[in-house]
Amino acid sequence: MVPRVTNDDIWRKVNQLELTGARVSFHCASVPLTREIPPSAMLEPDTTATASVARDALASESSQPSPEAASTDVNGGQTTRLDYPLEAQPLVFNWRYAIPIAGLHVLAALAFFPYFFSWTGVVLAVFNLYFFNMLGITLCYHRLLTHQGFVVPKWLEHFFALCGVCCLEDTPARWVAIHRIHHKHSDEQPDPHSPLVNFFWGHVGWLVFEHREHRHVVFYEKYARDLLRDPFYFALERYLLWLWVYVGHAVLFYLGGMAAGWAMTGDVWQGVQFGLSVLVWGVFVRTVVGWHITWSVNSVAHVWGYRNYETRDQSTNNFVVALLAHGEGWHNNHHADQRSAAHGHKWWEIDPTWATIRLLEAVGLAKNVIRPKCMRKGVEN
């Protein structure tokens, strides 16, 4: 059973966090917690605590199956079905997520109208999937912040994190916290997005229904305290700053496209049309496609594929997801060796994110890069 946490317990934990600022106000996925917090000095980043927090979040219970864990073959036999996470029961629609998700899909559908088409927009959509989604989500949110598979200078880390915010996949702290829970309880009932509940739940259903644990400040303290000790990540959680970053980058794409179209044609209305094509394809289409690619790692890569390693969960290596998700589809490899910055363990398991990390390492911008155990042993599994 999940222990009940009272409001007093929550705020006792908040005070232990020593978070500064007049109020706690986490973003749209949370019920606002706006009780006053005693002011304290601005937190300095605590680099000594960072690694221990991540290790605690992915603690030893993740290496041993629990009674709730699925234990059958992924591609054959009977697969154990899970009930919804306890903190998601009874199911309550999460309008604060469902409305933006539906709204962005509608805006992306404008791409089917010829007025909003341009080849420049299409090229930007493809390029931005690499620039924003790979650098922001795959490289930064996942391999750098969640699993600490390498280290880069703070200015570069923060830049990559802003790229992730521009993908509208939650703030860094919330994304990291949820993903650490996923690894701790992978394909068990507490897993926030296991497709063993049902495929829809694992793909997107977990986002459009409330999960009460994710409302509480103690959730952030337990799974993402290392990030929130950095004032940069703490600031992103407040005043909807993450939303303004996304809106701001969308406005910049539109204005840049409009200016370029106006300059090329000399017609302001041609500039407006070109700017809208850049906005629809370079922002809206790219955002929605990026969502489904990320969600497919949670859903498809726990249902279909092959396995290089015997893990306690149902993770698989899926070639199609790996190509679309910049190497994230080698998911069984990742679950078997979570700290590794490389997810492709065979020579033919293409991993563009790992290639980018190697490039950063070669020019001196990435250090302490964690290689897979099979590479560290000099043996290919």
Secondary structure, DSSP 8 states (H G I E B T S, - for coil): ------HHHHHHHHHHHT--SSB----TTS-----B----------HHHHHHHHHHHT-GGGGS--TTS--S-SSSS--------GGG-S--B-HHHHHHHHHHHHHHGGGGSGGG--HHHHHHHHHHIIIIIIIIIIIIIIIIIIT---B--HHHHHHHHHHHHTTTS--HHHHHHHHHHHHHTTTSTT-TT-TTT-HHIIIIIHHHB--GGGGSHHHHHHHHHHHHTSHHHHHHTSTTHHHHHHHHHHHHHHHHHHHHHHHHHS-HHHHHHHHHHHHIIIIIIHHHHHHHHHHHHHTGGGTSSB-SS--SS---B-HHHHHHTTTTTBHHHHHHSTT-S----STTS--HHHHHHHHHHHTTS-BS----HHHHTT---
